[in-house]
Amino acid sequence: MSDLFLTLLSWMVEEERNRIKTAQREGIVIAKERGAFKGKPRKYHADAMGKDRLIYNIVVQLLQNESVVNIH
């Protein structure tokens, strides 16, 4: 009985999450049409300042040297 309840609850949560994601996608499309949604601003770019610029420069240097590795 508890397995059935957990399965049902899991399905309900998954359906709710899918409904939320669909509504969010639709809202983003509408906002883009109005010009209100521009997305997340880029953090690391050539015109960045401070620490973000330093990280950008290091990544560019590593890419030029073809020595980019997965760093954690």
mmCIF file as Biopython writes it, N, C-alpha, C and O atoms, coordinates in Angstrom:
data_model
#
loop_
_atom_site.group_PDB
_atom_site.id
_atom_site.type_symbol
_atom_site.label_atom_id
_atom_site.label_alt_id
_atom_site.label_comp_id
_atom_site.label_asym_id
_atom_site.label_entity_id
_atom_site.label_seq_id
_atom_site.pdbx_PDB_ins_code
_atom_site.Cartn_x
_atom_site.Cartn_y
_atom_site.Cartn_z
_atom_site.occupancy
_atom_site.B_iso_or_equiv
_atom_site.auth_seq_id
_atom_site.auth_asym_id
_atom_site.pdbx_PDB_model_num
ATOM 1   N N  . MET A ? 1  ? 0.818  -1.189 0.000   1.0 0.0 1  A 1 
ATOM 2   C CA . MET A ? 1  ? 0.000  0.000  0.000   1.0 0.0 1  A 1 
ATOM 3   C C  . MET A ? 1  ? 0.870  1.264  0.000   1.0 0.0 1  A 1 
ATOM 4   O O  . MET A ? 1  ? 0.576  2.213  -0.726  1.0 0.0 1  A 1 
ATOM 5   N N  . SER A ? 2  ? 1.932  1.282  0.804   1.0 0.0 2  A 1 
ATOM 6   C CA . SER A ? 2  ? 2.777  2.475  0.862   1.0 0.0 2  A 1 
ATOM 7   C C  . SER A ? 2  ? 3.518  2.681  -0.457  1.0 0.0 2  A 1 
ATOM 8   O O  . SER A ? 2  ? 3.754  3.823  -0.851  1.0 0.0 2  A 1 
ATOM 9   N N  . ASP A ? 3  ? 3.891  1.595  -1.151  1.0 0.0 3  A 1 
ATOM 10  C CA . ASP A ? 3  ? 4.553  1.734  -2.448  1.0 0.0 3  A 1 
ATOM 11  C C  . ASP A ? 3  ? 3.620  2.380  -3.460  1.0 0.0 3  A 1 
ATOM 12  O O  . ASP A ? 3  ? 4.047  3.225  -4.247  1.0 0.0 3  A 1 
ATOM 13  N N  . LEU A ? 4  ? 2.377  1.999  -3.447  1.0 0.0 4  A 1 
ATOM 14  C CA . LEU A ? 4  ? 1.377  2.576  -4.347  1.0 0.0 4  A 1 
ATOM 15  C C  . LEU A ? 4  ? 1.205  4.061  -4.048  1.0 0.0 4  A 1 
ATOM 16  O O  . LEU A ? 4  ? 1.146  4.875  -4.969  1.0 0.0 4  A 1 
ATOM 17  N N  . PHE A ? 5  ? 1.124  4.416  -2.779  1.0 0.0 5  A 1 
ATOM 18  C CA . PHE A ? 5  ? 0.977  5.814  -2.374  1.0 0.0 5  A 1 
ATOM 19  C C  . PHE A ? 5  ? 2.187  6.634  -2.819  1.0 0.0 5  A 1 
ATOM 20  O O  . PHE A ? 5  ? 2.029  7.733  -3.352  1.0 0.0 5  A 1 
ATOM 21  N N  . LEU A ? 6  ? 3.392  6.106  -2.604  1.0 0.0 6  A 1 
ATOM 22  C CA . LEU A ? 6  ? 4.594  6.832  -3.008  1.0 0.0 6  A 1 
ATOM 23  C C  . LEU A ? 6  ? 4.684  6.981  -4.522  1.0 0.0 6  A 1 
ATOM 24  O O  . LEU A ? 6  ? 5.123  8.019  -5.018  1.0 0.0 6  A 1 
ATOM 25  N N  . THR A ? 7  ? 4.274  5.958  -5.253  1.0 0.0 7  A 1 
ATOM 26  C CA . THR A ? 7  ? 4.273  6.032  -6.706  1.0 0.0 7  A 1 
ATOM 27  C C  . THR A ? 7  ? 3.296  7.097  -7.187  1.0 0.0 7  A 1 
ATOM 28  O O  . THR A ? 7  ? 3.621  7.888  -8.073  1.0 0.0 7  A 1 
ATOM 29  N N  . LEU A ? 8  ? 2.110  7.119  -6.610  1.0 0.0 8  A 1 
ATOM 30  C CA . LEU A ? 8  ? 1.109  8.117  -6.963  1.0 0.0 8  A 1 
ATOM 31  C C  . LEU A ? 8  ? 1.597  9.525  -6.624  1.0 0.0 8  A 1 
ATOM 32  O O  . LEU A ? 8  ? 1.455  10.445 -7.429  1.0 0.0 8  A 1 
ATOM 33  N N  . LEU A ? 9  ? 2.158  9.687  -5.456  1.0 0.0 9  A 1 
ATOM 34  C CA . LEU A ? 9  ? 2.675  10.986 -5.034  1.0 0.0 9  A 1 
ATOM 35  C C  . LEU A ? 9  ? 3.801  11.447 -5.950  1.0 0.0 9  A 1 
ATOM 36  O O  . LEU A ? 9  ? 3.862  12.620 -6.320  1.0 0.0 9  A 1 
ATOM 37  N N  . SER A ? 10 ? 4.683  10.539 -6.315  1.0 0.0 10 A 1 
ATOM 38  C CA . SER A ? 10 ? 5.778  10.854 -7.213  1.0 0.0 10 A 1 
ATOM 39  C C  . SER A ? 10 ? 5.258  11.306 -8.572  1.0 0.0 10 A 1 
ATOM 40  O O  . SER A ? 10 ? 5.766  12.268 -9.148  1.0 0.0 10 A 1 
ATOM 41  N N  . TRP A ? 11 ? 4.244  10.611 -9.083  1.0 0.0 11 A 1 
ATOM 42  C CA . TRP A ? 11 ? 3.655  10.967 -10.365 1.0 0.0 11 A 1 
ATOM 43  C C  . TRP A ? 11 ? 3.030  12.363 -10.303 1.0 0.0 11 A 1 
ATOM 44  O O  . TRP A ? 11 ? 3.177  13.158 -11.231 1.0 0.0 11 A 1 
ATOM 45  N N  . MET A ? 12 ? 2.321  12.657 -9.184  1.0 0.0 12 A 1 
ATOM 46  C CA . MET A ? 12 ? 1.678  13.962 -9.036  1.0 0.0 12 A 1 
ATOM 47  C C  . MET A ? 12 ? 2.710  15.087 -9.001  1.0 0.0 12 A 1 
ATOM 48  O O  . MET A ? 12 ? 2.498  16.141 -9.601  1.0 0.0 12 A 1 
ATOM 49  N N  . VAL A ? 13 ? 3.805  14.873 -8.315  1.0 0.0 13 A 1 
ATOM 50  C CA . VAL A ? 13 ? 4.858  15.882 -8.227  1.0 0.0 13 A 1 
ATOM 51  C C  . VAL A ? 13 ? 5.493  16.099 -9.604  1.0 0.0 13 A 1 
ATOM 52  O O  . VAL A ? 13 ? 5.759  17.234 -10.000 1.0 0.0 13 A 1 
ATOM 53  N N  . GLU A ? 14 ? 5.730  15.021 -10.316 1.0 0.0 14 A 1 
ATOM 54  C CA . GLU A ? 14 ? 6.325  15.133 -11.654 1.0 0.0 14 A 1 
ATOM 55  C C  . GLU A ? 14 ? 5.393  15.883 -12.606 1.0 0.0 14 A 1 
ATOM 56  O O  . GLU A ? 14 ? 5.850  16.718 -13.386 1.0 0.0 14 A 1 
ATOM 57  N N  . GLU A ? 15 ? 4.111  15.597 -12.549 1.0 0.0 15 A 1 
ATOM 58  C CA . GLU A ? 15 ? 3.133  16.293 -13.396 1.0 0.0 15 A 1 
ATOM 59  C C  . GLU A ? 15 ? 3.089  17.785 -13.062 1.0 0.0 15 A 1 
ATOM 60  O O  . GLU A ? 15 ? 3.020  18.620 -13.963 1.0 0.0 15 A 1 
ATOM 61  N N  . GLU A ? 16 ? 3.130  18.119 -11.779 1.0 0.0 16 A 1 
ATOM 62  C CA . GLU A ? 16 ? 3.126  19.530 -11.368 1.0 0.0 16 A 1 
ATOM 63  C C  . GLU A ? 16 ? 4.375  20.240 -11.872 1.0 0.0 16 A 1 
ATOM 64  O O  . GLU A ? 16 ? 4.300  21.375 -12.345 1.0 0.0 16 A 1 
ATOM 65  N N  . ARG A ? 17 ? 5.508  19.584 -11.774 1.0 0.0 17 A 1 
ATOM 66  C CA . ARG A ? 17 ? 6.763  20.180 -12.259 1.0 0.0 17 A 1 
ATOM 67  C C  . ARG A ? 17 ? 6.711  20.413 -13.769 1.0 0.0 17 A 1 
ATOM 68  O O  . ARG A ? 17 ? 7.163  21.447 -14.262 1.0 0.0 17 A 1 
ATOM 69  N N  . ASN A ? 18 ? 6.154  19.438 -14.498 1.0 0.0 18 A 1 
ATOM 70  C CA . ASN A ? 18 ? 6.010  19.607 -15.949 1.0 0.0 18 A 1 
ATOM 71  C C  . ASN A ? 18 ? 5.077  20.768 -16.280 1.0 0.0 18 A 1 
ATOM 72  O O  . ASN A ? 18 ? 5.323  21.520 -17.224 1.0 0.0 18 A 1 
ATOM 73  N N  . ARG A ? 19 ? 3.999  20.913 -15.497 1.0 0.0 19 A 1 
ATOM 74  C CA . ARG A ? 19 ? 3.069  22.018 -15.721 1.0 0.0 19 A 1 
ATOM 75  C C  . ARG A ? 19 ? 3.753  23.362 -15.479 1.0 0.0 19 A 1 
ATOM 76  O O  . ARG A ? 19 ? 3.550  24.310 -16.237 1.0 0.0 19 A 1 
ATOM 77  N N  . ILE A ? 20 ? 4.554  23.441 -14.435 1.0 0.0 20 A 1 
ATOM 78  C CA . ILE A ? 20 ? 5.276  24.673 -14.117 1.0 0.0 20 A 1 
ATOM 79  C C  . ILE A ? 20 ? 6.274  25.012 -15.219 1.0 0.0 20 A 1 
ATOM 80  O O  . ILE A ? 20 ? 6.363  26.164 -15.642 1.0 0.0 20 A 1 
ATOM 81  N N  . LYS A ? 21 ? 7.021  24.018 -15.682 1.0 0.0 21 A 1 
ATOM 82  C CA . LYS A ? 21 ? 8.011  24.256 -16.736 1.0 0.0 21 A 1 
ATOM 83  C C  . LYS A ? 21 ? 7.352  24.710 -18.032 1.0 0.0 21 A 1 
ATOM 84  O O  . LYS A ? 21 ? 7.874  25.584 -18.723 1.0 0.0 21 A 1 
ATOM 85  N N  . THR A ? 22 ? 6.211  24.119 -18.362 1.0 0.0 22 A 1 
ATOM 86  C CA . THR A ? 22 ? 5.484  24.511 -19.574 1.0 0.0 22 A 1 
ATOM 87  C C  . THR A ? 22 ? 5.006  25.953 -19.462 1.0 0.0 22 A 1 
ATOM 88  O O  . THR A ? 22 ? 5.160  26.735 -20.399 1.0 0.0 22 A 1 
ATOM 89  N N  . ALA A ? 23 ? 4.431  26.302 -18.325 1.0 0.0 23 A 1 
ATOM 90  C CA . ALA A ? 23 ? 3.960  27.672 -18.118 1.0 0.0 23 A 1 
ATOM 91  C C  . ALA A ? 23 ? 5.118  28.664 -18.165 1.0 0.0 23 A 1 
ATOM 92  O O  . ALA A ? 23 ? 4.974  29.764 -18.697 1.0 0.0 23 A 1 
ATOM 93  N N  . GLN A ? 24 ? 6.262  28.280 -17.611 1.0 0.0 24 A 1 
ATOM 94  C CA . GLN A ? 24 ? 7.427  29.153 -17.634 1.0 0.0 24 A 1 
ATOM 95  C C  . GLN A ? 24 ? 7.902  29.372 -19.067 1.0 0.0 24 A 1 
ATOM 96  O O  . GLN A ? 24 ? 8.200  30.500 -19.461 1.0 0.0 24 A 1 
ATOM 97  N N  . ARG A ? 25 ? 7.973  28.285 -19.849 1.0 0.0 25 A 1 
ATOM 98  C CA . ARG A ? 25 ? 8.385  28.399 -21.249 1.0 0.0 25 A 1 
ATOM 99  C C  . ARG A ? 25 ? 7.455  29.320 -22.023 1.0 0.0 25 A 1 
ATOM 100 O O  . ARG A ? 25 ? 7.912  30.164 -22.794 1.0 0.0 25 A 1 
ATOM 101 N N  . GLU A ? 26 ? 6.146  29.160 -21.819 1.0 0.0 26 A 1 
ATOM 102 C CA . GLU A ? 26 ? 5.173  30.004 -22.503 1.0 0.0 26 A 1 
ATOM 103 C C  . GLU A ? 26 ? 5.331  31.463 -22.088 1.0 0.0 26 A 1 
ATOM 104 O O  . GLU A ? 26 ? 5.236  32.360 -22.925 1.0 0.0 26 A 1 
ATOM 105 N N  . GLY A ? 27 ? 5.572  31.702 -20.804 1.0 0.0 27 A 1 
ATOM 106 C CA . GLY A ? 27 ? 5.775  33.064 -20.321 1.0 0.0 27 A 1 
ATOM 107 C C  . GLY A ? 27 ? 7.013  33.710 -20.911 1.0 0.0 27 A 1 
ATOM 108 O O  . GLY A ? 27 ? 7.000  34.900 -21.225 1.0 0.0 27 A 1 
ATOM 109 N N  . ILE A ? 28 ? 8.075  32.950 -21.065 1.0 0.0 28 A 1 
ATOM 110 C CA . ILE A ? 28 ? 9.310  33.478 -21.646 1.0 0.0 28 A 1 
ATOM 111 C C  . ILE A ? 28 ? 9.080  33.850 -23.102 1.0 0.0 28 A 1 
ATOM 112 O O  . ILE A ? 28 ? 9.551  34.894 -23.554 1.0 0.0 28 A 1 
ATOM 113 N N  . VAL A ? 29 ? 8.361  33.008 -23.845 1.0 0.0 29 A 1 
ATOM 114 C CA . VAL A ? 29 ? 8.069  33.307 -25.249 1.0 0.0 29 A 1 
ATOM 115 C C  . VAL A ? 29 ? 7.288  34.611 -25.363 1.0 0.0 29 A 1 
ATOM 116 O O  . VAL A ? 29 ? 7.604  35.456 -26.200 1.0 0.0 29 A 1 
ATOM 117 N N  . ILE A ? 30 ? 6.266  34.775 -24.519 1.0 0.0 30 A 1 
ATOM 118 C CA . ILE A ? 30 ? 5.456  35.996 -24.543 1.0 0.0 30 A 1 
ATOM 119 C C  . ILE A ? 30 ? 6.309  37.210 -24.179 1.0 0.0 30 A 1 
ATOM 120 O O  . ILE A ? 30 ? 6.207  38.255 -24.821 1.0 0.0 30 A 1 
ATOM 121 N N  . ALA A ? 31 ? 7.150  37.074 -23.152 1.0 0.0 31 A 1 
ATOM 122 C CA . ALA A ? 31 ? 8.010  38.189 -22.736 1.0 0.0 31 A 1 
ATOM 123 C C  . ALA A ? 31 ? 9.011  38.553 -23.830 1.0 0.0 31 A 1 
ATOM 124 O O  . ALA A ? 31 ? 9.294  39.733 -24.035 1.0 0.0 31 A 1 
ATOM 125 N N  . LYS A ? 32 ? 9.551  37.553 -24.537 1.0 0.0 32 A 1 
ATOM 126 C CA . LYS A ? 32 ? 10.480 37.842 -25.635 1.0 0.0 32 A 1 
ATOM 127 C C  . LYS A ? 32 ? 9.787  38.595 -26.754 1.0 0.0 32 A 1 
ATOM 128 O O  . LYS A ? 32 ? 10.374 39.499 -27.348 1.0 0.0 32 A 1 
ATOM 129 N N  . GLU A ? 33 ? 8.547  38.235 -27.050 1.0 0.0 33 A 1 
ATOM 130 C CA . GLU A ? 33 ? 7.790  38.937 -28.088 1.0 0.0 33 A 1 
ATOM 131 C C  . GLU A ? 33 ? 7.572  40.395 -27.715 1.0 0.0 33 A 1 
ATOM 132 O O  . GLU A ? 33 ? 7.568  41.261 -28.590 1.0 0.0 33 A 1 
ATOM 133 N N  . ARG A ? 34 ? 7.390  40.680 -26.429 1.0 0.0 34 A 1 
ATOM 134 C CA . ARG A ? 34 ? 7.206  42.055 -25.957 1.0 0.0 34 A 1 
ATOM 135 C C  . ARG A ? 34 ? 8.532  42.783 -25.808 1.0 0.0 34 A 1 
ATOM 136 O O  . ARG A ? 34 ? 8.557  44.005 -25.658 1.0 0.0 34 A 1 
ATOM 137 N N  . GLY A ? 35 ? 9.643  42.034 -25.848 1.0 0.0 35 A 1 
ATOM 138 C CA . GLY A ? 35 ? 10.957 42.635 -25.658 1.0 0.0 35 A 1 
ATOM 139 C C  . GLY A ? 35 ? 11.328 42.795 -24.197 1.0 0.0 35 A 1 
ATOM 140 O O  . GLY A ? 35 ? 12.286 43.499 -23.877 1.0 0.0 35 A 1 
ATOM 141 N N  . ALA A ? 36 ? 10.588 42.154 -23.307 1.0 0.0 36 A 1 
ATOM 142 C CA . ALA A ? 36 ? 10.829 42.305 -21.874 1.0 0.0 36 A 1 
ATOM 143 C C  . ALA A ? 36 ? 11.812 41.274 -21.333 1.0 0.0 36 A 1 
ATOM 144 O O  . ALA A ? 36 ? 12.363 41.457 -20.248 1.0 0.0 36 A 1 
ATOM 145 N N  . PHE A ? 37 ? 12.036 40.205 -22.068 1.0 0.0 37 A 1 
ATOM 146 C CA . PHE A ? 37 ? 12.923 39.133 -21.597 1.0 0.0 37 A 1 
ATOM 147 C C  . PHE A ? 37 ? 14.201 39.161 -22.404 1.0 0.0 37 A 1 
ATOM 148 O O  . PHE A ? 37 ? 14.184 38.958 -23.618 1.0 0.0 37 A 1 
ATOM 149 N N  . LYS A ? 38 ? 15.289 39.408 -21.742 1.0 0.0 38 A 1 
ATOM 150 C CA . LYS A ? 38 ? 16.563 39.477 -22.434 1.0 0.0 38 A 1 
ATOM 151 C C  . LYS A ? 38 ? 17.503 38.355 -22.022 1.0 0.0 38 A 1 
ATOM 152 O O  . LYS A ? 38 ? 18.598 38.231 -22.571 1.0 0.0 38 A 1 
ATOM 153 N N  . GLY A ? 39 ? 17.088 37.539 -21.066 1.0 0.0 39 A 1 
ATOM 154 C CA . GLY A ? 39 ? 17.938 36.454 -20.597 1.0 0.0 39 A 1 
ATOM 155 C C  . GLY A ? 39 ? 18.911 36.931 -19.537 1.0 0.0 39 A 1 
ATOM 156 O O  . GLY A ? 39 ? 18.929 38.102 -19.160 1.0 0.0 39 A 1 
ATOM 157 N N  . LYS A ? 40 ? 19.712 36.002 -19.072 1.0 0.0 40 A 1 
ATOM 158 C CA . LYS A ? 40 ? 20.693 36.301 -18.038 1.0 0.0 40 A 1 
ATOM 159 C C  . LYS A ? 40 ? 21.868 37.054 -18.659 1.0 0.0 40 A 1 
ATOM 160 O O  . LYS A ? 40 ? 22.348 36.666 -19.724 1.0 0.0 40 A 1 
ATOM 161 N N  . PRO A ? 41 ? 22.340 38.127 -18.011 1.0 0.0 41 A 1 
ATOM 162 C CA . PRO A ? 41 ? 23.478 38.856 -18.562 1.0 0.0 41 A 1 
ATOM 163 C C  . PRO A ? 41 ? 24.749 38.010 -18.534 1.0 0.0 41 A 1 
ATOM 164 O O  . PRO A ? 41 ? 24.959 37.215 -17.618 1.0 0.0 41 A 1 
ATOM 165 N N  . ARG A ? 42 ? 25.585 38.190 -19.541 1.0 0.0 42 A 1 
ATOM 166 C CA . ARG A ? 42 ? 26.844 37.465 -19.589 1.0 0.0 42 A 1 
ATOM 167 C C  . ARG A ? 42 ? 27.755 37.961 -18.477 1.0 0.0 42 A 1 
ATOM 168 O O  . ARG A ? 42 ? 27.836 39.164 -18.229 1.0 0.0 42 A 1 
ATOM 169 N N  . LYS A ? 43 ? 28.434 37.050 -17.813 1.0 0.0 43 A 1 
ATOM 170 C CA . LYS A ? 43 ? 29.293 37.416 -16.694 1.0 0.0 43 A 1 
ATOM 171 C C  . LYS A ? 43 ? 30.738 37.577 -17.141 1.0 0.0 43 A 1 
ATOM 172 O O  . LYS A ? 43 ? 31.407 38.537 -16.758 1.0 0.0 43 A 1 
ATOM 173 N N  . TYR A ? 44 ? 31.213 36.654 -17.940 1.0 0.0 44 A 1 
ATOM 174 C CA . TYR A ? 44 ? 32.617 36.669 -18.371 1.0 0.0 44 A 1 
ATOM 175 C C  . TYR A ? 44 ? 32.675 37.043 -19.840 1.0 0.0 44 A 1 
ATOM 176 O O  . TYR A ? 44 ? 32.258 36.268 -20.701 1.0 0.0 44 A 1 
ATOM 177 N N  . HIS A ? 45 ? 33.199 38.243 -20.129 1.0 0.0 45 A 1 
ATOM 178 C CA . HIS A ? 45 ? 33.310 38.705 -21.508 1.0 0.0 45 A 1 
ATOM 179 C C  . HIS A ? 45 ? 34.457 39.703 -21.600 1.0 0.0 45 A 1 
ATOM 180 O O  . HIS A ? 45 ? 35.028 40.104 -20.586 1.0 0.0 45 A 1 
ATOM 181 N N  . ALA A ? 46 ? 34.783 40.093 -22.812 1.0 0.0 46 A 1 
ATOM 182 C CA . ALA A ? 46 ? 35.957 40.946 -23.043 1.0 0.0 46 A 1 
ATOM 183 C C  . ALA A ? 46 ? 35.857 42.301 -22.338 1.0 0.0 46 A 1 
ATOM 184 O O  . ALA A ? 46 ? 36.885 42.880 -21.985 1.0 0.0 46 A 1 
ATOM 185 N N  . ASP A ? 47 ? 34.656 42.815 -22.125 1.0 0.0 47 A 1 
ATOM 186 C CA . ASP A ? 47 ? 34.491 44.117 -21.473 1.0 0.0 47 A 1 
ATOM 187 C C  . ASP A ? 47 ? 34.204 44.010 -19.975 1.0 0.0 47 A 1 
ATOM 188 O O  . ASP A ? 47 ? 33.877 45.013 -19.341 1.0 0.0 47 A 1 
ATOM 189 N N  . ALA A ? 48 ? 34.320 42.830 -19.409 1.0 0.0 48 A 1 
ATOM 190 C CA . ALA A ? 48 ? 34.045 42.628 -17.980 1.0 0.0 48 A 1 
ATOM 191 C C  . ALA A ? 48 ? 35.093 43.371 -17.146 1.0 0.0 48 A 1 
ATOM 192 O O  . ALA A ? 48 ? 36.156 43.743 -17.641 1.0 0.0 48 A 1 
ATOM 193 N N  . MET A ? 49 ? 34.769 43.570 -15.893 1.0 0.0 49 A 1 
ATOM 194 C CA . MET A ? 49 ? 35.664 44.290 -14.989 1.0 0.0 49 A 1 
ATOM 195 C C  . MET A ? 49 ? 36.034 43.392 -13.810 1.0 0.0 49 A 1 
ATOM 196 O O  . MET A ? 49 ? 35.302 42.461 -13.476 1.0 0.0 49 A 1 
ATOM 197 N N  . GLY A ? 50 ? 37.158 43.676 -13.191 1.0 0.0 50 A 1 
ATOM 198 C CA . GLY A ? 50 ? 37.558 43.006 -11.962 1.0 0.0 50 A 1 
ATOM 199 C C  . GLY A ? 50 ? 37.808 41.522 -12.117 1.0 0.0 50 A 1 
ATOM 200 O O  . GLY A ? 50 ? 38.445 41.076 -13.070 1.0 0.0 50 A 1 
ATOM 201 N N  . LYS A ? 51 ? 37.286 40.755 -11.146 1.0 0.0 51 A 1 
ATOM 202 C CA . LYS A ? 51 ? 37.510 39.317 -11.087 1.0 0.0 51 A 1 
ATOM 203 C C  . LYS A ? 51 ? 36.955 38.613 -12.330 1.0 0.0 51 A 1 
ATOM 204 O O  . LYS A ? 51 ? 37.563 37.669 -12.834 1.0 0.0 51 A 1 
ATOM 205 N N  . ASP A ? 52 ? 35.802 39.073 -12.820 1.0 0.0 52 A 1 
ATOM 206 C CA . ASP A ? 52 ? 35.206 38.447 -13.998 1.0 0.0 52 A 1 
ATOM 207 C C  . ASP A ? 52 ? 36.120 38.592 -15.223 1.0 0.0 52 A 1 
ATOM 208 O O  . ASP A ? 52 ? 36.236 37.669 -16.029 1.0 0.0 52 A 1 
ATOM 209 N N  . ARG A ? 53 ? 36.758 39.741 -15.352 1.0 0.0 53 A 1 
ATOM 210 C CA . ARG A ? 53 ? 37.684 39.958 -16.476 1.0 0.0 53 A 1 
ATOM 211 C C  . ARG A ? 53 ? 38.917 39.070 -16.324 1.0 0.0 53 A 1 
ATOM 212 O O  . ARG A ? 53 ? 39.413 38.525 -17.310 1.0 0.0 53 A 1 
ATOM 213 N N  . LEU A ? 54 ? 39.415 38.921 -15.094 1.0 0.0 54 A 1 
ATOM 214 C CA . LEU A ? 54 ? 40.569 38.072 -14.839 1.0 0.0 54 A 1 
ATOM 215 C C  . LEU A ? 54 ? 40.267 36.625 -15.230 1.0 0.0 54 A 1 
ATOM 216 O O  . LEU A ? 54 ? 41.080 35.972 -15.886 1.0 0.0 54 A 1 
ATOM 217 N N  . ILE A ? 55 ? 39.120 36.136 -14.834 1.0 0.0 55 A 1 
ATOM 218 C CA . ILE A ? 55 ? 38.724 34.771 -15.191 1.0 0.0 55 A 1 
ATOM 219 C C  . ILE A ? 55 ? 38.582 34.644 -16.699 1.0 0.0 55 A 1 
ATOM 220 O O  . ILE A ? 55 ? 39.025 33.653 -17.280 1.0 0.0 55 A 1 
ATOM 221 N N  . TYR A ? 56 ? 37.971 35.635 -17.342 1.0 0.0 56 A 1 
ATOM 222 C CA . TYR A ? 56 ? 37.825 35.624 -18.804 1.0 0.0 56 A 1 
ATOM 223 C C  . TYR A ? 56 ? 39.196 35.523 -19.473 1.0 0.0 56 A 1 
ATOM 224 O O  . TYR A ? 56 ? 39.383 34.726 -20.392 1.0 0.0 56 A 1 
ATOM 225 N N  . ASN A ? 57 ? 40.147 36.325 -19.014 1.0 0.0 57 A 1 
ATOM 226 C CA . ASN A ? 57 ? 41.489 36.306 -19.611 1.0 0.0 57 A 1 
ATOM 227 C C  . ASN A ? 57 ? 42.167 34.949 -19.442 1.0 0.0 57 A 1 
ATOM 228 O O  . ASN A ? 57 ? 42.823 34.463 -20.363 1.0 0.0 57 A 1 
ATOM 229 N N  . ILE A ? 58 ? 42.012 34.339 -18.274 1.0 0.0 58 A 1 
ATOM 230 C CA . ILE A ? 58 ? 42.616 33.024 -18.033 1.0 0.0 58 A 1 
ATOM 231 C C  . ILE A ? 58 ? 42.010 31.984 -18.967 1.0 0.0 58 A 1 
ATOM 232 O O  . ILE A ? 58 ? 42.732 31.171 -19.545 1.0 0.0 58 A 1 
ATOM 233 N N  . VAL A ? 59 ? 40.691 32.006 -19.118 1.0 0.0 59 A 1 
ATOM 234 C CA . VAL A ? 59 ? 40.036 31.036 -20.005 1.0 0.0 59 A 1 
ATOM 235 C C  . VAL A ? 59 ? 40.486 31.230 -21.441 1.0 0.0 59 A 1 
ATOM 236 O O  . VAL A ? 59 ? 40.765 30.255 -22.139 1.0 0.0 59 A 1 
ATOM 237 N N  . VAL A ? 60 ? 40.561 32.468 -21.891 1.0 0.0 60 A 1 
ATOM 238 C CA . VAL A ? 60 ? 41.015 32.746 -23.264 1.0 0.0 60 A 1 
ATOM 239 C C  . VAL A ? 60 ? 42.437 32.238 -23.458 1.0 0.0 60 A 1 
ATOM 240 O O  . VAL A ? 60 ? 42.745 31.629 -24.483 1.0 0.0 60 A 1 
ATOM 241 N N  . GLN A ? 61 ? 43.301 32.484 -22.484 1.0 0.0 61 A 1 
ATOM 242 C CA . GLN A ? 61 ? 44.692 32.023 -22.571 1.0 0.0 61 A 1 
ATOM 243 C C  . GLN A ? 61 ? 44.748 30.491 -22.638 1.0 0.0 61 A 1 
ATOM 244 O O  . GLN A ? 61 ? 45.495 29.931 -23.440 1.0 0.0 61 A 1 
ATOM 245 N N  . LEU A ? 62 ? 43.967 29.824 -21.805 1.0 0.0 62 A 1 
ATOM 246 C CA . LEU A ? 62 ? 43.955 28.362 -21.828 1.0 0.0 62 A 1 
ATOM 247 C C  . LEU A ? 62 ? 43.421 27.828 -23.153 1.0 0.0 62 A 1 
ATOM 248 O O  . LEU A ? 62 ? 43.929 26.837 -23.678 1.0 0.0 62 A 1 
ATOM 249 N N  . LEU A ? 63 ? 42.406 28.481 -23.684 1.0 0.0 63 A 1 
ATOM 250 C CA . LEU A ? 63 ? 41.876 28.052 -24.980 1.0 0.0 63 A 1 
ATOM 251 C C  . LEU A ? 63 ? 42.915 28.233 -26.089 1.0 0.0 63 A 1 
ATOM 252 O O  . LEU A ? 63 ? 43.027 27.390 -26.980 1.0 0.0 63 A 1 
ATOM 253 N N  . GLN A ? 64 ? 43.661 29.311 -26.037 1.0 0.0 64 A 1 
ATOM 254 C CA . GLN A ? 64 ? 44.686 29.548 -27.049 1.0 0.0 64 A 1 
ATOM 255 C C  . GLN A ? 64 ? 45.809 28.525 -26.945 1.0 0.0 64 A 1 
ATOM 256 O O  . GLN A ? 64 ? 46.412 28.153 -27.952 1.0 0.0 64 A 1 
ATOM 257 N N  . ASN A ? 65 ? 46.086 28.071 -25.728 1.0 0.0 65 A 1 
ATOM 258 C CA . ASN A ? 65 ? 47.126 27.060 -25.513 1.0 0.0 65 A 1 
ATOM 259 C C  . ASN A ? 65 ? 46.583 25.641 -25.652 1.0 0.0 65 A 1 
ATOM 260 O O  . ASN A ? 65 ? 47.328 24.668 -25.540 1.0 0.0 65 A 1 
ATOM 261 N N  . GLU A ? 66 ? 45.275 25.535 -25.896 1.0 0.0 66 A 1 
ATOM 262 C CA . GLU A ? 66 ? 44.615 24.234 -26.005 1.0 0.0 66 A 1 
ATOM 263 C C  . GLU A ? 66 ? 44.872 23.375 -24.766 1.0 0.0 66 A 1 
ATOM 264 O O  . GLU A ? 66 ? 45.084 22.168 -24.872 1.0 0.0 66 A 1 
ATOM 265 N N  . SER A ? 67 ? 44.851 24.005 -23.596 1.0 0.0 67 A 1 
ATOM 266 C CA . SER A ? 67 ? 45.130 23.274 -22.373 1.0 0.0 67 A 1 
ATOM 267 C C  . SER A ? 67 ? 43.977 23.359 -21.366 1.0 0.0 67 A 1 
ATOM 268 O O  . SER A ? 67 ? 44.199 23.344 -20.156 1.0 0.0 67 A 1 
ATOM 269 N N  . VAL A ? 68 ? 42.779 23.446 -21.864 1.0 0.0 68 A 1 
ATOM 270 C CA . VAL A ? 68 ? 41.613 23.514 -20.975 1.0 0.0 68 A 1 
ATOM 271 C C  . VAL A ? 68 ? 41.306 22.106 -20.471 1.0 0.0 68 A 1 
ATOM 272 O O  . VAL A ? 68 ? 41.173 21.169 -21.258 1.0 0.0 68 A 1 
ATOM 273 N N  . VAL A ? 69 ? 41.195 21.971 -19.158 1.0 0.0 69 A 1 
ATOM 274 C CA . VAL A ? 69 ? 40.869 20.681 -18.551 1.0 0.0 69 A 1 
ATOM 275 C C  . VAL A ? 69 ? 39.708 20.897 -17.593 1.0 0.0 69 A 1 
ATOM 276 O O  . VAL A ? 69 ? 39.396 22.034 -17.237 1.0 0.0 69 A 1 
ATOM 277 N N  . ASN A ? 70 ? 39.078 19.826 -17.181 1.0 0.0 70 A 1 
ATOM 278 C CA . ASN A ? 70 ? 37.983 19.881 -16.230 1.0 0.0 70 A 1 
ATOM 279 C C  . ASN A ? 70 ? 38.556 20.131 -14.843 1.0 0.0 70 A 1 
ATOM 280 O O  . ASN A ? 70 ? 39.176 19.242 -14.260 1.0 0.0 70 A 1 
ATOM 281 N N  . ILE A ? 71 ? 38.357 21.326 -14.314 1.0 0.0 71 A 1 
ATOM 282 C CA . ILE A ? 71 ? 38.898 21.707 -12.997 1.0 0.0 71 A 1 
ATOM 283 C C  . ILE A ? 71 ? 37.746 21.772 -12.003 1.0 0.0 71 A 1 
ATOM 284 O O  . ILE A ? 71 ? 36.739 22.435 -12.254 1.0 0.0 71 A 1 
ATOM 285 N N  . HIS A ? 72 ? 37.896 21.083 -10.874 1.0 0.0 72 A 1 
ATOM 286 C CA . HIS A ? 72 ? 36.868 21.140 -9.823  1.0 0.0 72 A 1 
ATOM 287 C C  . HIS A ? 72 ? 37.459 21.682 -8.565  1.0 0.0 72 A 1 
ATOM 288 O O  . HIS A ? 72 ? 36.761 21.810 -7.559  1.0 0.0 72 A 1 
#
